C-alpha cells in the first residue's frame, strides 16, 4: 500500500500523517505553497520511521491532482489509499464573494475529490480506501464559512454518488468530520489570532466533552477507515467532535 495525504504537511493533515506513520507504508504528502512547513513535516515523520516525501501541487485543478497521484506510482506493491485533507480558506459572506476566488475554493474544497479519484483509478484496487476530511460546516451554516462549507458539502455528495461505482471494485470511500481544532486555519477564518483564541475558548466550553478536538480523535478514525476492518463501511460521514453539533 501507498498513502497519499493532500494537505498533509500542516494541521489536520499532518496529525493524520503522524497517526499513519506507524503503518510502515510509503506516504506522499501534498502541499500547495509552504515549502518550509513541508520540509519540517518530512523530517518529523521520517523521525517516526516513515518513508515519506512531499510534493508541491494544486489539488484544485486536474493537473495538480495528476501530479500527486503520479508521485505515488511504484512506491510499494498493492493499491493506493487517499486521505484528502487539503482545503482553501476563503472567509467571506456569499453575497460579497469574489466569484473567481469562490469558484477556485469550491474546486479545491469539493470538486478536487473527483479529480483525485479519476486520476488515481489505475492505482485503486480492492483494499483501497479513500477518506475525505469534511466538517460540520458542510451541513450547518457558519459565519463566513460558505466557500469551505459549500465545497465540503459538494464532496460529501460526490462520496455518495461514487459509492456505487467504487464499491464493486472493493474500494471504500467515506468522510471524517473533526470538530473545532486549534490550527492556523482557524486564525485565517476568524481574522486574527486574538479572534481565533476567543472562538477556540467558546468552542471548548460549549463542547459536551469539555475540550477541543485533538489530532488523535479524528486520526484514529481515518486509520480505521483505511483498515481491512472497515471494508464494509461505505459512504459515511463520521463526526469525531466530542458531541458538538448533536441535534
C-alpha positions in Angstrom: 0.0 0.0 0.0 0.9 3.6 -0.5 -0.9 6.5 1.2 -1.4 9.9 -0.4 -2.4 12.7 2.0 -3.3 16.0 0.5 -2.7 18.9 2.8 -0.5 16.6 4.7 2.2 18.9 5.8 0.2 21.0 8.3 -2.6 20.9 10.8 -5.2 18.2 10.4 -3.4 16.5 7.5 -0.1 16.3 9.4 -1.8 14.9 12.5 -3.3 12.1 10.3 0.1 11.5 8.7 1.6 11.1 12.2 -1.0 8.5 13.1 -0.5 6.6 9.8 3.3 6.7 10.0 3.3 3.6 12.2 1.7 1.5 9.4 5.1 1.3 7.6 3.6 2.2 4.2 5.1 4.9 2.0 3.4 8.3 2.3 3.2 11.1 -0.2 2.2 14.5 1.3 0.7 17.0 -1.0 1.1 20.7 -0.2 0.3 23.9 -2.0 2.9 26.6 -1.2 4.7 26.4 2.2 7.9 24.6 1.3 9.4 25.2 4.8 6.5 23.5 6.5 6.7 20.7 4.0 10.4 20.1 4.8 9.7 20.2 8.6 6.8 17.7 8.2 9.0 15.3 6.2 11.7 15.5 8.9 9.2 15.0 11.6 7.6 11.9 10.0 10.9 10.4 9.0 12.0 10.5 12.7 8.9 8.3 13.3 10.2 5.8 10.8 8.0 6.8 7.9 9.1 6.6 4.3 7.7 9.9 3.3 8.1 12.6 0.6 6.3 15.9 -0.1 5.1 17.0 -3.4 4.0 20.5 -4.3 0.8 20.7 -6.4 -2.5 22.5 -6.6 -5.1 19.8 -6.0 -7.8 22.3 -7.1 -7.0 21.6 -10.8 -6.8 18.3 -12.7 -3.1 18.7 -13.5 -2.2 19.1 -9.8 -4.2 16.1 -8.8 -2.4 14.1 -11.5 0.9 15.2 -10.2 0.2 14.0 -6.7 -1.2 10.6 -7.9 1.8 10.1 -10.3 4.2 10.6 -7.4 2.6 7.6 -5.7 3.1 5.2 -8.6 5.6 2.3 -8.0 6.4 3.3 -4.4 5.1 0.0 -3.0 3.2 -3.1 -4.0 -0.5 -3.0 -3.7 -3.2 -0.4 -4.2 -3.4 3.2 -3.2 -5.0 4.9 -0.2 -6.1 8.5 -0.4 -6.7 10.9 2.5 -7.9 14.2 1.1 -7.3 16.9 3.7 -6.3 19.9 1.5 -8.5 23.0 1.9 -8.6 26.5 0.6 -9.6 29.1 3.3 -11.6 32.0 1.9 -13.7 33.6 4.6 -16.5 35.6 3.0 -20.2 36.3 3.0 -21.6 34.7 -0.1 -23.2 37.9 -1.4 -19.8 39.7 -1.1 -17.7 36.9 -2.5 -15.4 37.4 -5.5 -16.8 34.7 -7.8 -13.5 33.8 -9.3 -11.9 33.1 -5.9 -15.1 31.4 -4.7 -15.1 29.1 -7.7 -11.4 28.2 -7.0 -12.3 27.5 -3.4 -15.2 25.2 -4.5 -12.8 23.3 -6.8 -10.2 22.9 -4.1 -12.6 22.1 -1.2 -15.0 19.9 -3.1 -14.6 19.0 -6.8 -10.9 18.1 -6.3 -12.1 14.9 -4.7 -13.4 13.8 -8.1 -10.2 15.0 -9.7 -8.1 12.8 -7.4 -10.3 9.7 -7.7 -10.4 9.8 -11.5 -6.6 10.3 -11.7 -6.0 7.6 -9.2 -8.3 5.0 -10.8 -5.4 2.9 -12.3 -3.9 2.6 -8.8 -7.1 2.0 -6.9 -8.0 -1.7 -6.4 -9.6 -4.0 -3.9 -8.5 -2.9 -0.4 -8.0 0.8 -1.3 -9.6 3.3 1.0 -10.5 7.0 0.3 -11.2 9.3 3.2 -12.3 12.9 2.7 -11.8 15.4 5.6 -15.1 17.3 6.0 -16.6 19.4 8.7 -19.8 20.3 10.4 -19.9 23.4 8.1 -20.9 21.1 5.3 -24.4 20.7 6.8 -24.7 23.6 9.3 -24.3 27.3 8.4 -21.3 29.1 10.0 -20.5 32.8 9.5 -18.2 33.5 6.5 -17.7 29.7 6.0 -19.6 29.3 2.8 -16.6 28.8 0.5 -15.4 26.0 2.7 -18.7 24.6 3.8 -20.3 24.5 0.3 -17.2 22.8 -1.1 -17.2 20.2 1.6 -21.0 19.6 1.1 -20.2 19.0 -2.6 -17.6 16.5 -1.7 -19.9 14.7 0.7 -22.5 14.4 -2.2 -19.8 13.2 -4.5 -18.9 10.5 -2.0 -22.5 9.2 -2.0 -22.6 9.1 -5.8 -19.1 7.4 -6.0 -20.1 4.5 -3.7 -22.0 2.6 -6.4 -19.0 3.0 -8.8 -16.2 2.2 -6.3 -17.8 -0.4 -4.1 -17.9 -3.1 -6.8 -14.1 -2.6 -7.2 -13.6 -3.2 -3.5 -12.7 0.5 -2.9 -14.2 2.2 0.1 -14.9 6.0 0.3 -16.0 7.9 3.4 -15.6 11.1 5.2 -14.4 12.2 8.6 -15.5 15.5 10.1 -13.4 16.7 13.0 -14.8 19.1 15.5 -13.1 22.5 16.2 -9.3 22.1 16.0 -6.7 24.6 17.0 -5.0 25.1 13.7 -3.6 28.2 11.8 -6.7 27.9 9.5 -8.9 29.0 12.5 -7.0 32.3 12.7 -7.3 32.9 9.0 -11.1 32.2 9.2 -11.6 34.3 12.3 -9.5 37.2 11.0 -6.8 37.3 13.7 -5.0 35.3 16.4 -7.0 37.1 19.1 -10.3 36.3 17.5 -9.3 32.7 16.9 -8.5 32.4 20.6 -11.9 33.6 21.5 -13.5 31.1 19.0 -11.5 28.2 20.4 -12.3 29.1 24.0 -16.0 29.3 23.3 -15.8 26.0 21.3 -14.1 24.2 24.2 -16.6 25.4 26.7 -19.6 24.5 24.5 -18.4 21.0 23.6 -20.2 18.3 25.7 -16.8 16.6 26.2 -15.3 19.8 27.6 -12.5 20.3 25.2 -11.4 21.0 21.6 -10.9 18.2 19.1 -7.3 16.8 19.2 -5.4 15.0 16.4 -5.8 11.5 17.8 -9.6 11.9 17.9 -10.0 12.1 14.2 -6.7 10.5 13.0 -7.7 7.2 14.7 -10.9 7.2 12.8 -9.1 7.7 9.5 -6.7 4.9 10.4 -9.7 2.6 11.0 -11.4 3.5 7.7 -8.2 2.6 5.8 -8.0 -0.8 7.6 -9.5 -4.1 6.4 -11.9 -3.9 9.4 -13.7 -1.1 7.6 -14.1 -2.9 4.3 -17.9 -2.8 4.6 -18.1 0.9 5.6 -19.2 2.9 2.6 -20.5 6.5 2.0 -20.4 7.5 5.7 -19.6 10.9 7.3 -18.2 10.2 10.7 -18.1 13.2 13.1 -15.3 13.0 15.6 -16.2 16.1 17.6 -16.9 15.1 21.2 -20.7 15.6 20.8 -20.6 19.1 19.3 -23.4 19.8 16.8 -25.6 16.9 18.1 -29.2 17.6 17.5 
